[in-house]
Amino acid sequence: MKTIDELLAEGVAGKRVFVRADLNVPLSGTTITDDGRIRAVLPTVKALADAGARVVVASHLGRPKGAPDPAFSLAPAAARLGELLDAPVEFATDTVGESATATVAGLTDGQVAVVENLRFNAGETSKDDAERGAFADQLAALADVYVGDGFGAVHRKHASVFDLPARLPHYAGHLIATEVGVLKKLTDDVKRPYVVVLGGAKVSDKLAVIDELLGKADRILIGGGMAFTFLKAKGHEVGASLLQEDQIPAVLEYIERAEKTGVELVLPVDAVVAPAFPDLKTKAPADSTTVAADAIPADRMGLDIGPASGKLYASKITDAATVFWNGPMGVFEHPEFAEGTKAVAQALLDSPAFTVVGGGDSAAAVRTLGFDENAFGHISTGGGASLEYLEGKTLPGLAALED
């Protein structure tokens, strides 16, 4: 695929450049609680603006139902982008209507505009090729060139990700080029030992990547809510912990495959439990205790891996040459259940390995818990996209950028 460096070498002064970014940031009302995804696209937007392009930034935010919804407006993201650029950023109150058309037409060389949430238009996410294509035609009218830099959306067959690049000269932005380069180090030329740490709530979200990694990783460490389905499959009582009973047969198969193929599958040896899910707004005390992983009381739920598990997981990371981590070890937003995630993050920092934090909640945890994100080898902006890449799937947004 062609990259933004080639586009810049060709010259962009005076051209309208459509940048498909990922500004899908978490909001509390209109306040952005983590601006990591906005900062990730800055190098691309700034390089284009500095070169004299008229930059049109577009993104989705949340899951509106194909119609305008103020709760999902990109206005806060546009304002934050302007702060980070230290330059005015225009904001269009629609995506392809009168406001977008006028806003883009009013741009001068080096100026930046953000158009409203792409998912306010049903055509963006439509499964109908014609409807998606019609919306892509409207977006194409706003620009002369397309730059794909929304890595968090490249696994979606959406109009702005898949259909629009076919209608304009297209290039990969700095972020996508970096993300793909990193993921190739996890698939094509892996330095060993290769350790994968998987967490998060549901084991069903990770089955496909576990299936693929059982043939590639040397060790797979399991934490988070998904660990309790593994523990149940091993015959342990998990109390009121999150459990996907229907996934136990698949988990049993993976446990058996790991044993046969020599992949070390590591499960928690203890857990931090509480009577109920904690209040994440007040952070009120949750009456937590630590118990052995095979002795969780029937009336308690596991909400984090315990301290012994944290030490065990750190020991399994120490000698790694490559580490990929996707998913927190517990409910890290509450202080009583953050230690497991902290232990894994610290182990990655202490390791000489090439470390990749696989986006989503893991990236948020790194920032929320006060770690220096620059100390990790790479923090991905797309958890779902990273996982699907590792599963060996063809990602529509990357395929669309190929020449």
Protein Blocks (a to p, Z undefined) as FASTA:
>chain_A
ZZfklmmmnopghiacdddddfbbcdehjacfbfklmmmmmmmmmmmmmnopacddddde
hjaehiacfklccklmmmmmmmmnopacdddfbfklmklmmmmmmpcehiacddddfklp
mklmpcbfklmmmmmmmmmmmpmbdcdfbfklmmpccfklmmmmmmpccdddfklmmmmm
mmmmmmmmccdddddddedjblklmmmmmmmmmmmpmbdcdedjklmmmmmmnopaehja
ccdfklmmmmmmmmmmmmmnopacdddfbdcddfbdcdfklopaehiacddfklccfkbc
cfbdcfklmmmmmmmmmmpcbdcdedifbdfkbmklmmmmmmmmmmmmmpmbdcddeehj
llmmmmmnopafklpmbdcfblklmmmmmnopacfklmmmpZZ
